[in-house]
Amino acid sequence: MTEVSEILMSVLSTIRVPRPGDRVHKDECALSFASPESDGGLYVCMNSFLGFGSKYVDRHHAKTGQRAFLHITRTRKRQEDDGNSGSGDPPKKKPTRLAIGIEGGFDVEQEQYEEEVKVVIFPDRQDVTLDDLASMPDVVKERVSLSIKGLQEADSVSHALQVQQWDGEVRQESKYAAELKQLDNGIKIPPSGWRCEVCDLQENLWMNLTDGKVLCGRRYFDGTGGNNHALQHYQQSGYPLAVKLGTITPDGADVYSYDEDDMVLDSKLPEHLAHFGINMMTMEKTERTMTELEIAVNQRVGEWEVIQESGTTLKPLWGPGLTGMKNLGNSCYLNSVMQVLFTVPDFQTKYVSKIDKIFDEAPSDPTQDFKTQVAKLGYGLLSGEYSKPAPDPGDDPSASNESKGDQVGIAPRMFKALVGRGHPEFSTNRQQDAQEFLLHFINMVERNCRSGMNPSEAFRFLVEEKIVCQQSQKAKYTQRVDYIVQLPVPMDQATNMEELQEAERRREEAESSGAPPSAAVRAQIPFAACMAALIEPETLTDFWSSAVQSKTTATKTTRFASFPDHLVIQIKKFTFGMDWVPKKLDVSIDVPDTLDLSALRAMGQQPGEELLPEVAPPPLMTPDVEVKAPVLDDSTVSQLCEMGFPLEACRKAVYYTGNTGIDAAMNWVMGHMDDPDFSAPLVLPGSSSAPGTTPTESIPEEHLATIVSMGFSRDQATRALRATNNILERAVDWIFSHLDDLESMDVSEGGRSEAGSEASREPPPGPRVRDGPGKYELFAFISHMGTSTMCGHYVCHIKKDQQWVIFNDQKVCASEKPPKDLGYLYFYRRVVE
């Protein structure tokens, strides 16, 4: 037996064969962004199946004692233009289906690499090739070969997350298809030569399947597409189904249901087409389907031309703090937010400066540790190790894309999987709101920093709300914690109002006449007008005054009780139309480079000012009538919840509007979104139990233990669980969004001695906030392109050494004309004088 055979025999008991359910990390290092394609390849522990780059594999060996690793290296294959490579591989196919992981969908690109594997024994890094293994004793050869085969065949965690099988073309049968009414109006449609009956457009044409009208499709957000005539016809007639002409083939066609607002199936399509003289079996495709159009958009999402500053040639930048991030499929919102956060010194100090200590203290599976993965991401962005030109995918593997600005960059797969785990939106590959993700991530930081330095304090500030009863002139002061200033957009304050009105008039004329639409005009809103709208007193018409013991009118003003080190401002561009459909305001705001908010500091109770008595409002009952809790309309509550509002807020909306329907409830929600107790549990009259529970409900002890282990008292944990119907994940979110309320709770349990008197107890500390001058300078902003937060693309601009830099996923370039007037989230830092 050779020396290597003896070594393998000694570690044979530690070598495992992957089983179903094992997490195999063979594409990415647990502590860095090294991969099998990186210099040095990737070492996969043959016991834990964790992957490590050459920089960290010795650390894992020293920490765990594991000696056997599968070393994987991948080299890019040469790509021939004609697709006939020397290896005989077939040419790469263009996607024909809006899908991932199934036939015809987007390619996962594994076949672009050639892979080599060998076993390496630590600490001396002795190599054992497959040829060496063949000559070893059967017991060694069999066990090690099975482990290698299992690791090679196992689906890696990052690959499974990246390429979850997804089909964007799965369509449902329309509810109108089976019984669709078709008019006997004598209309027959020719097999070609179609034009819109209103504006004469010859492309993007849709035939209504009820009356045979041929009309153009919708106008896209950039002014291209149709003129909305097919949509307008549905709005006037109510005829729900239309087929896209040019997509009809013997296999089917694009059918859209206006009422169901989706692409649908029509099982009777041949019959419905034949009604208007169209023989489906003889038709040929002449236009791109809606799926093909969406695929084209997905393939172009990383191109420089689709984002701002596309009209200039931008200079690529490389080096520390200038690292791009790969788009994992609609992950640009995450990329933009994390790029900005790691320019904040608090996050650098917490996660990057102490990275060795964090890695040393990491648990056995660092891929599931929040602190470790955030530190890994921060180091990847700031170190400069991955800020280098990406290899050119052409013939020469050594060539690079330096002139194009494409970087190797980092792919935050482990990070995205960890921070999105269990979340209904951030765990998906759909586009998300960058502001919502920022708050979600801050929430996670808060959870994981109950002790020690908390970098979220850089953004945390106190808001003072002052309510003055207009009848008694007595005041009430409350404070709440916030992280973002939401700046309203007063459209009626546009400085180019006449131009906007003229553009609207031309638009209406074009729609009525069928003429092509004119260029869109963007509203110019002064930043000062937005600030004025923010601080304008709000009139409360249904305020219960404890001074006069009745409902009356009050005014509410909001000011800063503290100024954070870093201030985030969100421009409230996204709103609801008259039909409650989300829409984006197309506005330009002259956001300043410097900001002085000193005049907005809260002053607290003024000399001679009387406070409203601390008296609760009377219960909603009469003395002679037994009060029973009202029955809430579950369907209305569900509709509101589906829009993304908190459950308790939805229940309140239905209750306080007397079950009068979705419109009234929605109006209540929009009018009370800024209330401090917006998401607090609804306490129904006559209820003798605590909020959010019934007298017979019990609190799961294991849920209590989980929350108490995070540093909260038993009473606080109980309150959170009762407020969320004993759902642990929601309870954790609730408790972190009500920290200021919980800190002031009287503690009745949790280990206090009964001998301890109330007088001897220290008052619980309030939320920790920093304070200082209210003068700021702009250092970053995140911009959004598209019609909704649920689609489009995000990029960020960050000021580095007095130079604006644009981060567009993997591309990092010097910005020539940073579009500061079109941003969505703005980041300011305090000016220290």
C-alpha positions in Angstrom: 0.0 0.0 0.0 1.4 3.4 -1.0 1.8 6.3 1.4 -1.1 8.2 -0.3 -3.3 5.0 0.1 -2.5 4.9 3.7 -3.4 8.5 4.2 -6.7 8.0 2.4 -7.4 4.9 4.5 -6.8 6.9 7.7 -9.4 9.6 6.7 -11.8 7.2 4.9 -14.3 7.4 7.8 -14.6 11.1 7.4 -15.4 10.9 3.6 -19.1 11.0 3.0 -21.3 10.3 0.0 -23.9 13.1 -0.6 -27.4 12.0 0.1 -30.7 13.6 -1.0 -31.2 16.7 1.0 -27.5 17.4 1.6 -26.4 21.0 0.8 -23.5 20.8 -1.6 -21.6 24.1 -2.2 -19.4 23.3 -5.2 -19.8 26.6 -7.1 -18.9 29.2 -4.5 -16.6 29.6 -1.5 -18.4 29.9 1.8 -16.1 32.8 2.9 -15.3 34.5 -0.4 -16.4 34.7 -4.0 -13.9 32.2 -5.3 -15.3 29.5 -7.6 -14.0 26.6 -9.7 -13.3 29.1 -12.5 -11.1 31.3 -10.2 -7.3 31.0 -9.9 -6.7 28.0 -7.7 -10.1 26.5 -8.2 -12.5 25.5 -5.3 -11.9 22.9 -2.6 -15.1 21.0 -1.5 -14.9 19.4 1.9 -15.7 15.7 1.4 -17.4 15.6 4.9 -19.4 18.9 5.2 -19.6 19.6 1.4 -18.7 23.2 2.0 -16.6 24.9 -0.7 -13.5 27.0 0.0 -11.1 28.9 -2.2 -7.4 28.4 -1.8 -7.2 31.4 0.6 -9.6 29.9 3.1 -9.3 26.1 2.8 -6.4 25.9 5.3 -8.6 27.8 7.8 -11.3 25.2 7.5 -8.9 22.4 7.8 -7.3 23.9 10.9 -10.7 24.6 12.5 -12.4 21.3 11.8 -9.6 18.8 11.3 -11.1 17.7 8.0 -8.3 16.6 5.6 -10.0 15.3 2.4 -11.2 17.8 -0.2 -12.4 17.5 -3.8 -10.5 20.1 -5.8 -12.6 21.4 -8.7 -11.2 23.6 -11.5 -13.1 24.8 -14.5 -11.7 26.4 -17.7 -13.8 28.1 -20.3 -14.3 26.3 -23.6 -13.3 28.0 -26.8 -16.4 29.2 -28.6 -16.6 29.0 -32.4 -18.8 31.4 -34.4 -20.3 28.6 -36.4 -21.1 26.6 -33.3 -18.9 23.6 -34.5 -16.4 23.4 -31.8 -13.6 20.8 -31.8 -15.2 19.0 -28.9 -18.3 18.3 -31.0 -20.6 20.3 -28.7 -23.8 21.6 -30.3 -24.1 25.4 -30.8 -25.7 27.4 -28.0 -29.4 27.8 -28.7 -31.2 31.1 -28.3 -34.0 30.9 -25.8 -37.5 30.4 -27.3 -39.4 30.2 -24.1 -39.7 32.6 -21.2 -38.5 29.9 -18.7 -35.5 28.7 -16.8 -34.4 25.2 -16.4 -36.7 23.6 -19.0 -36.4 22.9 -22.7 -36.3 26.1 -24.7 -35.6 28.3 -21.7 -32.6 30.4 -20.7 -29.4 28.4 -20.8 -27.6 27.8 -17.5 -24.3 27.8 -19.3 -22.7 24.9 -17.5 -21.6 23.4 -20.8 -19.3 26.4 -21.4 -16.7 25.0 -19.1 -14.4 22.0 -19.0 -14.1 20.5 -15.5 -11.2 18.7 -13.8 -11.3 17.1 -10.4 -8.9 15.5 -8.0 -8.7 14.7 -4.3 -6.4 16.8 -2.2 -5.2 15.7 1.3 -4.4 18.4 3.9 -2.3 19.8 5.5 0.4 18.9 2.9 -1.9 19.3 -0.1 -1.1 15.8 -1.5 -2.9 15.3 -4.8 -4.8 12.1 -5.7 -5.9 12.0 -9.3 -8.6 9.6 -10.7 -5.8 7.6 -12.2 -4.1 7.3 -8.8 -7.3 6.2 -7.3 -7.7 3.3 -9.8 -4.7 1.5 -8.4 -5.6 1.8 -4.8 -7.3 -0.9 -2.6 -10.9 -1.6 -3.4 -12.2 -0.3 -0.1 -10.5 3.0 -0.6 -11.3 3.2 -4.3 -15.0 2.4 -3.9 -15.6 4.8 -1.0 -13.7 7.8 -2.5 -15.1 7.2 -6.0 -18.7 7.1 -4.7 -18.1 10.4 -2.9 -16.6 12.1 -6.0 -19.4 10.8 -8.2 -22.0 12.0 -5.7 -20.4 15.5 -5.5 -20.2 15.8 -9.3 -23.8 14.7 -9.8 -25.3 16.7 -6.9 -27.0 19.9 -7.8 -25.1 22.7 -6.0 -27.0 25.0 -3.7 -26.1 28.2 -5.6 -27.0 26.5 -8.9 -30.4 25.4 -7.6 -31.1 28.9 -6.3 -30.1 30.5 -9.6 -31.9 28.1 -11.9 -35.0 27.1 -10.0 -37.3 25.7 -12.7 -39.6 28.5 -13.7 -41.9 28.9 -16.6 -43.2 32.3 -17.4 -45.4 31.0 -20.2 -47.8 28.9 -18.0 -51.2 30.4 -18.9 -54.6 29.6 -17.5 -57.8 29.0 -19.5 -59.8 32.2 -19.7 -63.1 32.1 -17.9 -64.6 33.7 -21.0 -63.3 31.1 -23.6 -65.9 28.4 -23.3 -69.0 30.7 -23.6 -67.6 33.6 -25.5 -70.3 35.6 -27.3 -69.4 36.4 -31.0 -71.4 38.8 -33.1 -72.8 37.8 -36.4 -71.8 41.1 -38.1 -70.5 39.6 -41.3 -66.9 40.7 -40.7 -64.2 38.5 -42.4 -60.5 39.1 -41.7 -58.0 38.6 -44.5 -54.9 36.4 -43.8 -52.6 39.5 -44.1 -52.4 43.2 -44.8 -54.0 44.3 -41.5 -54.3 47.9 -40.3 -55.6 49.5 -37.1 -59.1 50.6 -37.9 -58.5 53.9 -36.1 -54.9 55.0 -36.7 -53.7 52.8 -39.6 -50.8 51.2 -37.7 -49.6 48.0 -39.4 -47.9 46.2 -36.4 -48.8 45.2 -32.9 -52.4 44.6 -34.0 -55.0 42.8 -32.0 -58.4 41.4 -33.2 -61.2 41.4 -30.7 -62.7 37.9 -30.7 -66.3 39.2 -30.0 -66.8 41.7 -32.9 -63.7 41.2 -35.1 -62.4 44.8 -34.6 -58.7 45.1 -35.6 -57.0 47.7 -33.4 -53.5 48.5 -32.2 -52.1 47.5 -28.9 -50.9 49.4 -25.9 -48.4 52.3 -25.9 -45.2 51.4 -24.0 -43.7 53.6 -21.3 -41.1 54.9 -23.8 -43.8 56.0 -26.3 -43.4 53.1 -28.7 -45.8 50.3 -29.4 -49.4 51.1 -30.3 -51.9 53.8 -29.5 -54.1 51.9 -27.0 -57.0 51.6 -29.4 -57.6 47.9 -28.6 -57.7 48.7 -24.9 -60.0 51.7 -25.4 -62.4 49.5 -27.4 -62.6 47.0 -24.6 -63.2 49.9 -22.1 -66.1 51.0 -24.3 -67.6 47.6 -25.3 -66.6 45.3 -22.5 -65.6 42.6 -25.0 -62.9 40.8 -23.1 -60.7 38.6 -25.4 -58.3 39.7 -28.2 -55.8 37.7 -30.3 -52.6 39.2 -31.6 -52.5 39.1 -35.4 -49.2 37.8 -36.7 -48.8 35.3 -33.9 -51.4 32.8 -35.2 -50.0 29.4 -36.2 -51.5 25.9 -36.3 -50.1 25.5 -32.8 -51.9 28.5 -31.2 -51.6 32.3 -30.8 -51.3 35.1 -28.2 -54.7 35.7 -26.5 -55.1 38.4 -24.0 -58.0 38.9 -21.5 -58.5 42.5 -20.6 -60.8 41.7 -17.7 -58.4 39.1 -16.3 -55.5 41.3 -17.1 -53.2 38.5 -18.4 -52.2 36.4 -21.3 -54.7 33.4 -21.3 -55.5 30.1 -23.1 -58.5 29.8 -25.4 -59.3 26.1 -26.0 -61.9 27.2 -28.6 -59.5 29.5 -30.5 -59.8 27.6 -33.9 -63.6 28.0 -33.7 -63.4 31.6 -32.6 -61.0 32.5 -35.4 -63.1 30.6 -38.0 -66.1 32.8 -37.1 -64.2 35.7 -38.7 -62.9 33.7 -41.7 -59.4 32.9 -40.3 -58.2 29.3 -40.9 -55.8 28.7 -38.1 -54.2 25.7 -39.9 -52.9 27.9 -42.8 -51.6 30.9 -40.8 -47.9 31.7 -40.5 -46.2 33.7 -37.8 -45.2 37.2 -38.9 -44.8 39.1 -35.5 -42.9 38.4 -32.3 -45.1 36.9 -29.6 -45.4 38.7 -26.3 -43.1 36.0 -24.8 -40.4 36.7 -27.4 -40.7 40.5 -26.7 -40.2 39.8 -22.9 -37.3 37.5 -23.6 -35.6 40.2 -25.6 -36.1 42.6 -22.7 -34.6 40.1 -20.3 -31.6 39.5 -22.6 -31.0 43.3 -22.8 -31.3 44.1 -19.1 -27.5 44.3 -18.6 -26.8 46.4 -21.7 -25.5 49.9 -21.2 -28.0 51.4 -23.7 -31.1 50.8 -21.5 -30.0 52.9 -18.6 -29.3 56.5 -18.0 -26.1 58.1 -19.4 -26.5 55.8 -22.4 -25.6 58.7 -24.8 -22.0 59.0 -23.7 -19.0 56.7 -23.7 -18.2 56.1 -20.1 -14.7 55.3 -18.7 -14.6 51.9 -16.8 -13.1 52.0 -13.3 -11.3 49.3 -11.4 -9.9 48.9 -7.9 -11.0 48.8 -4.2 -14.6 50.0 -3.7 -15.2 49.8 -7.4 -16.4 46.2 -7.7 -19.5 45.3 -9.8 -22.2 42.8 -8.9 -23.7 40.2 -11.2 -27.4 40.4 -11.8 -28.9 37.1 -10.7 -32.1 37.8 -12.5 -33.9 40.9 -11.3 -31.5 41.4 -8.4 -30.4 44.9 -9.4 -32.4 46.3 -6.5 -30.3 44.3 -4.1 -27.1 45.2 -5.9 -27.8 49.0 -5.8 -28.7 49.0 -2.1 -25.7 47.0 -0.9 -23.3 49.1 -3.0 -24.5 52.2 -1.2 -24.6 50.6 2.3 -20.9 49.6 2.1 -19.8 53.1 1.5 -21.1 53.9 5.0 -18.3 53.7 7.5 -20.4 52.0 10.1 -21.0 49.0 7.8 -17.4 48.9 6.8 -16.2 48.9 10.4 -18.8 46.3 11.6 -18.3 43.8 8.9 -15.1 44.4 6.9 -12.6 45.7 9.4 -13.2 42.8 11.7 -13.6 40.1 9.0 -11.0 37.8 10.4 -12.6 37.8 13.8 -16.0 37.2 12.2 -14.7 34.2 10.1 -12.9 32.8 13.2 -16.2 32.9 15.2 -18.4 31.6 12.3 -20.5 28.5 13.0 -19.9 25.2 11.4 -22.0 26.2 8.4 -21.0 29.8 7.6 -23.3 29.8 4.6 -26.2 30.2 7.0 -24.7 32.8 9.2 -25.9 36.4 8.7 -22.8 38.2 10.0 -20.4 36.0 8.0 -22.2 36.4 4.7 -22.6 40.2 5.1 -18.9 40.4 5.9 -18.1 38.3 2.8 -20.1 40.6 0.6 -18.6 43.7 2.1 -15.0 42.5 1.7 -15.8 41.4 -1.9 -17.1 44.9 -2.7 -14.3 46.9 -1.0 -11.2 44.8 -1.4 -10.8 45.2 -5.2 -9.9 41.5 -5.6 -12.8 41.0 -8.0 -12.6 44.4 -9.7 -10.9 43.3 -12.8 -12.0 42.9 -16.5 -14.1 39.9 -17.2 -12.8 37.3 -19.6 -14.0 37.7 -23.2 -16.5 34.9 -24.0 -15.0 34.7 -27.6 -12.3 32.5 -29.0 -9.5 33.6 -26.7 -10.1 32.7 -23.0 -7.3 35.0 -22.0 -8.9 38.0 -23.7 -10.8 40.5 -21.5 -13.7 43.0 -21.8 -11.7 45.9 -20.3 -12.8 48.3 -23.0 -16.4 47.5 -22.4 -16.3 47.9 -18.7 -17.5 44.4 -17.9 -16.0 43.1 -14.6 -15.5 39.7 -13.1 -17.4 41.2 -10.2 -19.2 39.1 -7.5 -22.4 37.1 -7.6 -24.2 37.5 -4.3 -26.0 34.2 -4.4 -25.4 33.0 -0.9 -26.2 36.5 0.5 -29.4 36.8 -1.5 -30.6 33.3 -0.5 -29.9 34.0 3.2 -31.5 37.5 3.5 -34.5 36.4 1.4 -35.1 33.1 3.1 -38.7 32.8 4.2 -39.7 36.2 2.8 -42.6 36.0 0.3 -41.0 38.5 -2.1 -37.2 38.6 -1.6 -36.9 34.8 -1.8 -38.1 35.0 -5.4 -36.4 36.1 -8.7 -39.0 38.8 -9.2 -38.1 42.5 -9.3 -38.6 44.3 -5.9 -38.8 47.7 -4.4 -35.3 48.9 -3.4 -36.8 50.9 -0.5 -38.6 47.9 0.9 -35.4 45.8 0.6 -33.4 48.5 2.4 -35.8 48.4 5.3 -35.9 44.6 5.2 -32.1 44.5 5.4 -31.9 47.1 8.2 -34.5 45.0 10.1 -32.2 42.0 9.8 -29.2 44.0 10.9 -31.2 45.1 14.0 -32.1 41.4 14.8 -28.5 40.4 14.6 -27.0 43.3 16.5 -28.9 43.2 19.8 -25.5 43.5 21.5 -22.4 45.2 20.3 -22.0 47.7 17.5 -25.1 48.3 15.4 -24.4 49.9 12.0 -28.1 50.6 11.4 -27.8 53.4 14.1 -26.2 55.4 11.3 -29.7 55.8 9.7 -31.9 55.7 12.8 -33.6 58.9 14.0 -36.5 60.0 16.1 -39.6 61.7 14.7 -41.7 63.9 17.0 -45.4 64.2 16.2 -47.3 67.0 17.9 -51.1 66.9 17.8 -53.0 70.0 19.0 -56.7 69.8 19.8 -58.2 72.8 18.0 -61.0 73.1 20.6 -58.9 73.1 23.8 -55.5 74.1 22.2 -54.0 71.4 24.4 -51.2 69.3 22.8 -50.0 65.7 22.7 -46.4 64.7 21.9 -45.3 61.3 20.7 -42.0 60.0 19.3 -41.3 57.1 17.0 -38.2 55.6 15.4 -37.7 55.9 11.6 -34.9 55.2 9.1 -36.2 56.9 5.9 -37.8 60.3 5.2 -40.6 59.8 2.7 -40.9 62.9 0.6 -44.2 63.6 -1.0 -44.4 64.9 -4.6 -46.9 67.8 -4.9 -47.7 67.5 -8.6 -49.8 70.8 -8.4 -46.5 72.6 -7.7 -44.9 71.8 -11.0 -43.1 74.8 -12.5 -43.9 73.8 -16.1 -47.7 73.4 -15.5 -48.7 75.1 -18.7 -46.4 72.8 -20.7 -47.8 69.8 -18.9 -51.4 70.9 -19.7 -50.5 71.4 -23.3 -48.9 68.0 -23.5 -52.0 66.4 -22.0 -54.2 68.3 -24.5 -52.1 67.0 -27.4 -52.2 63.5 -26.0 -56.0 63.5 -25.8 -56.2 64.9 -29.4 -53.8 62.2 -30.7 -55.9 59.5 -29.0 -59.1 60.8 -30.5 -57.7 61.3 -34.0 -55.5 58.2 -34.1 -52.4 60.3 -34.7 -49.0 59.1 -33.3 -48.4 60.3 -29.7 -46.2 63.3 -29.2 -43.1 63.3 -27.0 -43.8 63.0 -23.3 -43.2 66.0 -21.0 -41.8 65.5 -17.5 -43.1 67.5 -14.6 -40.5 69.8 -13.0 -41.1 69.8 -9.2 -39.0 72.1 -6.9 -37.4 70.3 -4.0 -38.5 73.1 -1.8 -42.1 72.3 -2.6 -41.6 68.7 -1.6 -40.1 69.7 1.7 -43.0 72.2 2.3 -45.5 69.3 1.7 -43.6 67.2 4.1 -43.8 69.6 7.0 -47.2 71.0 6.3 -49.6 70.6 9.2 -52.1 67.8 8.7 -55.7 68.3 9.7 -57.3 65.5 11.7 -61.1 65.7 11.4 -62.0 62.7 13.5 -59.7 63.2 16.5 -60.9 62.1 20.0 -59.8 64.8 22.4 -59.3 63.7 26.0 -59.6 67.4 27.0 -63.1 67.8 25.7 -64.1 64.1 25.9 -65.4 64.1 22.3 -64.3 63.9 18.7 -63.1 67.2 17.3 -60.6 68.7 14.8 -56.9 68.6 15.5 -53.7 69.5 13.6 -50.6 67.2 13.5 -47.1 68.4 12.7 -44.1 66.3 12.3 -40.5 67.3 13.1 -37.1 65.7 13.7 -36.4 64.9 17.3 -32.9 63.8 16.3 -30.7 64.0 13.1 -29.0 60.8 12.0 -25.4 60.6 10.8 -26.7 59.4 7.4 -30.1 60.5 6.1 -32.1 58.5 3.5 -34.8 60.3 1.5 -37.3 58.4 -0.6 -39.1 60.3 -3.3 -42.7 59.0 -3.2 -42.9 58.5 -7.0 -45.1 55.4 -6.8 -48.7 56.0 -6.0 -52.2 54.7 -6.9 -54.4 55.9 -9.7 -58.1 56.4 -9.5 -58.6 52.7 -10.1 -56.1 51.7 -7.4 -53.7 50.5 -10.0 -50.1 51.4 -9.0 -48.4 54.0 -11.2 -45.1 55.9 -11.3 -45.0 59.7 -11.4 -42.7 60.9 -14.2 -41.0 63.8 -12.4 -37.8 65.7 -12.3 -36.8 67.2 -8.9 -33.9 69.6 -8.3 -32.5 67.6 -5.4 -29.7 69.7 -3.8 -26.1 68.5 -3.2 -26.3 70.1 0.3 -29.2 70.1 2.7 -29.8 72.1 5.9 -32.7 70.7 8.0 -31.8 72.6 11.2 -35.1 74.5 11.1 -37.0 71.3 11.2 -35.8 70.2 14.6 -38.5 69.4 17.1 -38.8 71.8 20.1 -40.9 69.7 22.5 -43.4 71.1 24.9 -43.4 74.9 24.9 -43.5 77.2 28.0 -47.2 77.6 29.1 -48.4 74.9 26.7 -50.8 72.4 28.3 -50.8 68.7 27.5 -53.9 66.6 26.7 -54.9 64.4 29.7 -53.8 60.8 29.4 -57.4 59.4 29.3 -58.4 56.6 27.0 -61.4 57.1 24.7 -64.7 55.5 25.8 -65.6 52.1 24.5 -67.9 51.9 21.5 -70.9 50.6 23.4 -74.1 51.7 25.1 -74.9 50.9 28.8 -78.0 48.9 28.1 -76.8 46.8 25.2 -74.5 43.8 25.4 -71.6 44.5 23.0 -70.5 41.7 20.7 -67.4 42.0 18.5 -68.5 42.8 14.9 -67.9 40.4 12.1 -65.4 41.7 9.7 -65.7 41.1 5.9 -63.0 38.6 5.3 -63.0 39.1 1.5 -62.3 42.8 1.9 -59.6 42.1 4.5 -58.0 39.6 2.1 -58.1 42.0 -0.8 -56.2 44.6 1.2 -53.7 42.1 2.4 -53.0 41.0 -1.2 -52.0 44.6 -1.9 -49.2 44.2 0.7 -50.7 46.0 3.7 -50.3 44.6 7.2 -53.1 42.3 8.4 -54.0 44.3 11.5 -54.1 47.5 9.4 -56.5 45.8 7.0 -58.7 44.6 9.8 -58.8 48.1 11.2 -59.7 49.6 7.8 -62.7 47.2 7.4 -63.8 47.8 11.0 -63.6 51.6 11.0 -65.4 51.8 7.7 -68.2 49.6 8.9 -67.8 46.8 6.3 -68.8 49.2 3.5 -66.5 47.8 0.9 -63.0 47.9 -0.6 -63.1 51.5 -1.8 -63.9 52.9 1.6 -61.4 50.6 3.3 -58.7 51.5 0.9 -59.3 55.2 1.5 -58.9 54.6 5.2 -55.6 52.8 4.7 -54.2 55.5 2.5 -55.2 58.1 5.1 -53.8 56.3 8.0 -50.5 54.8 6.7 -48.4 57.2 8.7 -50.2 56.5 12.0 -47.8 55.3 14.6 -50.2 52.4 15.5 -51.0 51.6 11.8 -49.9 48.0 12.2 -50.8 47.6 15.9 -53.5 44.9 16.7 -57.1 45.9 16.4 -58.9 45.7 19.8 -62.6 45.0 19.2 -65.2 46.3 21.7 -66.2 43.8 24.2 -63.0 41.8 23.9 -61.7 40.6 27.2 -58.6 39.1 25.8 -55.3 40.6 24.8 -54.9 42.0 21.3 -54.6 39.5 18.6 -55.7 36.4 20.5 -58.7 34.8 22.0 -59.1 33.7 25.6 -58.6 30.0 24.6 -55.5 30.6 22.6 -52.2 29.5 24.1 -48.8 30.8 23.3 -46.4 28.1 21.9 -43.6 27.7 24.5 -41.1 27.0 21.8 -41.9 30.3 20.0 -41.6 32.2 23.3 -38.2 30.6 24.0 -37.0 31.6 20.5 -37.8 35.2 20.9 -36.6 35.4 24.5 -33.2 34.0 23.3 -32.9 37.1 21.1 -32.7 39.3 24.2 -36.4 40.2 24.7 -38.4 39.6 27.9 -41.1 37.0 28.1 -43.8 39.7 28.3 -42.5 41.3 25.1 -42.4 38.0 23.3 -45.9 37.2 24.4 -47.2 40.5 23.2 -45.5 40.0 19.8 -47.0 36.5 19.4 -50.5 37.6 20.4 -50.3 40.5 17.9 -49.5 38.1 15.1 -51.7 35.1 15.8 -48.7 33.1 17.1 -46.8 33.1 13.8 -43.1 33.2 14.8 -41.7 34.9 11.7 -44.3 37.6 11.8 -43.9 38.0 15.5 -40.1 38.6 15.0 -40.8 41.2 12.4 -43.5 42.8 14.6 -41.3 43.1 17.6 -38.5 44.8 15.7 -40.9 47.3 14.2 -42.3 48.2 17.7 -39.0 48.5 19.6 -39.9 52.0 21.0 -43.3 50.6 22.3 -41.7 47.5 23.8 -38.9 49.3 25.6 -41.4 51.2 27.7 -43.4 48.0 28.7 -43.6 47.3 32.4 -41.8 44.0 32.9 -43.8 41.6 35.1 -41.9 38.4 34.3 -38.5 37.4 33.1 -36.5 36.6 36.2 -37.1 39.7 38.4 -37.2 39.0 42.1 -40.5 39.7 43.8 -38.5 41.4 46.5 -37.4 44.0 44.0 -39.5 47.1 44.4 -40.8 49.2 41.6 -38.7 52.1 42.9 -35.5 50.1 42.6 -36.0 49.2 39.0 -34.1 51.2 36.4 -36.3 52.5 33.6 -35.7 50.5 30.4 -33.5 52.4 27.9 -35.2 53.8 24.8 -34.0 53.2 21.3 -30.4 54.4 20.8 -30.1 57.3 18.4 -27.3 59.5 17.4 -27.8 63.3 17.1 -26.0 66.2 15.7 -26.3 69.2 13.3 -28.9 68.9 10.6 -26.6 69.8 7.7 -25.9 67.2 5.1 -24.2 66.5 1.7 -25.4 64.1 -1.0 -23.1 61.1 -1.5 -25.3 58.5 -3.3 -28.6 58.0 -5.0 -30.4 55.0 -6.4 -32.4 55.4 -9.6 -35.2 53.3 -11.0 -36.2 52.8 -14.6 -39.6 51.5 -15.6 -43.3 51.9 -14.8 -43.5 50.1 -11.5 -41.2 49.0 -8.6 -42.2 45.4 -9.7 -40.4 45.8 -13.1 -37.7 47.8 -14.7 -34.1 48.3 -13.6 -32.1 49.9 -10.8 -28.7 51.5 -10.9 -26.9 53.6 -8.3 -24.5 56.6 -8.4 -22.0 57.0 -5.6 -19.6 59.9 -5.0 -16.1 58.5 -4.6 -13.2 60.9 -4.0 -15.2 63.8 -5.4 -16.0 61.8 -8.6 -19.5 60.4 -9.3 -19.4 56.7 -10.2 -22.2 54.8 -11.7 -22.8 51.1 -10.6 -24.9 49.2 -13.1 -24.6 45.6 -11.9 -21.3 44.4 -13.3 -20.4 47.7 -15.0 -18.6 50.4 -12.9 -17.8 53.6 -14.7 -17.0 57.3 -14.1 -20.3 59.2 -14.4 -20.3 62.1 -16.8 -23.8 63.5 -16.1 -25.3 61.9 -12.9 -29.1 62.3 -13.3 -29.6 63.6 -9.7 -33.0 64.9 -10.6 -34.4 61.5 -11.5 -33.4 59.5 -8.4 -35.7 57.4 -6.2 -33.6 57.0 -3.0 -31.1 59.7 -1.9 -28.4 59.2 0.7 -26.9 62.1 2.6 -24.2 62.2 5.2 -23.7 64.8 8.0 -21.4 67.6 7.3 -19.0 68.0 10.1 -17.9 71.6 10.5 
